[in-house]
Amino acid sequence: MTCSNLSYLNGRGGGGARLNNDGPRVRRDPLEEAVQPINLKDIESFLKNMRVVDEQTFKGLPHVVAVEENKLRATSGNLAYVRGLDAQPGGAYVIVRPTNLYYSVEGKKGNPPTTHVRPLDTQHGQNKMLWHHNPVKNLFGRNSNVLGYEVEVIANAQVTRSGDPSSLLITYSDYEVRAGDLIMPVEDKPYDSHYLPHPPKSVPTSFEVLAFTDALHAVGAKQVVALSRGASDGIENGQVFSVYHPGERVTDQYKYPDGGARKFFNPYDSKVQLPSEFVGHVMIFRTFDRVSYGLVMDGLRPVMLNDVLTAPE
């Protein structure tokens, strides 16, 4: 297996052989047929560059306070000055930029919590950003909880001088570094080199599509989705889920036409909940504490926000 092509093996052993009147045959696993090999390039940028950190960790990250010669931006070969970093010269770090806040809000009258995403603006300082972007802790009697802060790795850097501020030499950058960008350690093992597709032992409640990484309203096959559950909910790399689009609630106009007495005296009976419809399969490839990333493997129709994940069929 090469790094450019990830082979997905069957996590349940691939099934055994059985005998019938026609002779021996190999029993194919439906999950094996549904999940095909994918190219590493389909997910490489998310494996390397996207992370999700908890609220306490996010608030404590060191930050860039200025760049060399008081410029507004810095690139490879420039120095960045960092506050709050306890490191020795030679230490390697990554510079990250916040992108999204993921959070959930307690459901009404015992209903499951709803999940939400809010883009982050880091231009006006941490306090204003946290105040402006954090969900209200008590929203009309409903509690909200931060699922995590998504950050994107934008540069690599090496400590050249310790202190407060420390000096970091930018050794590589995808974007220009600016004041307010944050510092994180280099991950020892940032992602798996291969995945074993397997069904989950259980499916957490309120497991749904939280956000898209490169679209606004819908995505298709070979695109990445952010999901509302993570490692603390039992989500693991390689798990495969079916995605369903919730059915709409409609009025039975045939038996309960608008303006008729039957609808007036039976308003609840006139409503019909349509069934959820199968959309496609998603494989988990990057897992954090309360959020995970999945790749849409196939689909009958586009995956949309708040589509629900279930056990694969």
N, C-alpha and C positions, 0 to 999 in steps of 0.2 A: 504494500500500500504506500502510495506517495502522499506528500503533504498537499498536493494540489487536488486530490480526489479522495474524499473521505468515504470509506466503505462502511456501510451500516449493516451490522450483523444482527441476527435474531437473538434477542435476549432470553428467549424461552427454549433455546435449543433447536429451533427450526422444525420441530415435529419429528416423529419417527416414521418407519416404514410399516405398512400393513399389507396383509394378504387378502385377496378376494378371488373370485372365480376367474378373473382375467389375468391373474399373476400379480407379482409385487408392483406396488406403485409408491412413489414418494408423496406424502401428504404435505401440501403447501400451506403455510400459515397465511391467513388473510392480511395480517399486519405486514408480513414480509412483502406481499405483493403490492400493498398500498404505499409503502415507504421505499422510494427508489434512491440510489446513490446521488449525492449532490456534490457540487463543486465547492471547494473551500472558499473560493472567491465570492460566493453568494453570501457568506456570513463573516468573512475575514475582518472587515472593518469593525464589526460589532464585537467580535471576539477580542480584538486588540484594543479598541478605543473606547468602548462604552462600559461604564461602571454605575452601580447604584449603591449609595451609602446611606446609613441610618442618620437620623436627625442629630444625635449627639456627636457622631463622628464628623458630620458635615460642619457643624458649628465650630469645631476645634481645629479645622485644617489650617495650616500656615497659608499665607497669602502673599502675592507679589505686591509690594508697596510702590515700587518705581522700577524703571529700566535704565540702562546705561545712557549717560549724557542727558538725562531727563527727557528722553524721547517719549512719544505717546505709545509707540509700539516697538517690539524687539523681535528679531528673527535669529536663525542659526548663526552662531558666532558672537552674539551680543550677551551682555550680562543682565541678569534680573536680580533685584534686591528683594529679599523675602523676610518677613517678620513671622515669629512664632515657630521657627524651625530649629530643632535641636539636632544638629548633624555635624559630622566631622568632614574635613576636606577629602574629596575623592568619592563621597557618597553619591549614588545615582538615584534620581527621582524623576517623576513625570509631572508635567504641568497640566492641569485639567480646568475645564470651564463648565459651570453648571448649565444645564439645558432645560430640565423639566423637574417639577415637583409632582410626585404621585401621592395621592391621599384617598382615604375612604371616609364616607359620612354614614353614620348610623341610620338604618332604614326606619321608615315610619311604621308605627303600630306593629312592631315585631317583624317587619319585612327584612330581608337580607340587606346588608350595607351596600351603598352605591359607591363606585370607584370613579376617580376623576384625575385629570392631568392638567397642570397649569405651567405654561412656559415661564422660564425664569429670566429676569433682567438683572444683570450684575453691575450695571453702570453706575448705580447710585449708592454703593456701599452695602455691607452685610446687614446692618440693623434695619435699614429701610427695605432691603430685599426680603428679609425674613418676616418683617411686619406685613409687608404688602402681599407676599406670596403665600404665607402660611394659611392653612384653613382655619376658620374660626373654631375655637375649642368647644364652644357650645352653640350650635346653630339651631335656634328655635327649639331648644330642648334636646337636640340630637348631637351627640359627641362626634368629633372627627379625629382621625388618626393619620399621621404621616406614614406612608408606606416606604418612602425613600426619596432621596435626591439623586437624579440622574446627572452624571457628569461625563464629559467627553475629553479624552486625552488629546491634547493639541501639540505637545512638545515633550522632548526629553531634555534633561539638564543634569549637570554635575556640580557638586559643591566645590567652590574654589577657596572660600573663606568662611569660617564659622563665626557666629555672633548674632546680634540682633540689631540691624538686619544681617542676614547671611548673604553671600554673593554666590549666584549660580550661573554657570556658563551654559547657555542654550546650545546643545549639541545637534539637535534636529527639531524641526517644527513643521507642522502641517498648516498652522495658522500663526498670525502675528500675536505675540504674547503682550499682554497689557496689564496695568494695575488692576487688582481685583481677581485675577486668575489665582487658582488654588494649587497647592502642592500635595502630592501623594507619593507613597513608596512605589517602587517598581514591583509588580507582582512576580513572585517566584515561578508560579505555574499559572499563567493567565487564562488558559483554556485547555480543554481536552483535545487530544490529537485524533481521537476517533470516538464514535458513539455507538451504543448498543440499543437499538430501538426496542422498546418494551412497553406494555401497558402499565398504567399506574396501579398500585395496590388499592388506592382509594382516590376519590376526586374531592378536593375541598369545596365547601360551599362558596357561592359568589365568585367563582373562577371565570373571569371574562377578559375580553380584549380591552386593554386599558388605553393604549395609544399606538400610533403608527410611527415609524421612524423616518419615512420618506414620502408620506402622503397625508392628506387631510381627512378624507372621508372613507376610503376603502382601499384594500390591497388585494393582490392576486398571488398566484404561485410564485415561489422563490423570493418572496418579500418578507420582511421581518416585522413582528408585532411584539409590543410590550404587554405583559400579562399581569393580572392583579394578585397573583400568589407566587410564593417563592419557597426557599429551602425550609423555612420554619413551618410551612404548610405541607411538607412532604414532597415538594416538587423536585425532581432530579433531572439531570441532563440525560437525553435519550428517550424520555417518556413521550409517548405519542397520544394525542387527544383528538377526538372528533370535535368539530366546531359547528354549532347550530345557531341559526338566526331566530330570535324569539318571534313568535307569531303575533300579529296585531289583534287588537280587540275591535270588532266591527259590529254594526247593527244589522240584524236580520230584517232587511227592508221588505222581504216577501210576506212574512207573517206579521211584521210590526212596522208598517209604513209610517213615515213622518206625518204627524197631525192626526193619526188615528187614535181611537179610544183604547185599542188594545195595547198600544205602546205607552199611552199615558198612564194606564193602570198597572202595567207590567214593565216598568223601565229596566229592571234587572234581567228579566227573562229575554228582553229584546237584544241583549248583548251576547256576542259569541266570541270566545277566545280561540283564535286560529292556532293550529299546532306549530311547534318549532320545526324549521326545515334544515336539513343537513347542508352544510356549506363546504367542508373539506377537512383535511387533517393538518395538524400543527405538531412539529417536533421541538421539544425543548433543547436548546443548545447552550444557554448561559443562565446560571441561576444565582440569585442573590437572596438575602434573608427574606424579603417580603415581596419581591418583584422578580420576574424572570423574562427572558427573551425566547421567542419561538420562531421557527421558520415555517411559513405556509408551504406544505409539500405538494398539495394538489387542491382542486376545488371545482365544484359545480357552478359556483357564483362567487362574487367578491366577498371577502371578509370585511365586516363593518365593526365600528366601535360598539362595545357592549354585547357583541356576540358571545355566546356561552360555550365553555369547554366542558365536555363530558368524556366518559370512558370510551375508547375506540370501539366501533362495532365492526 
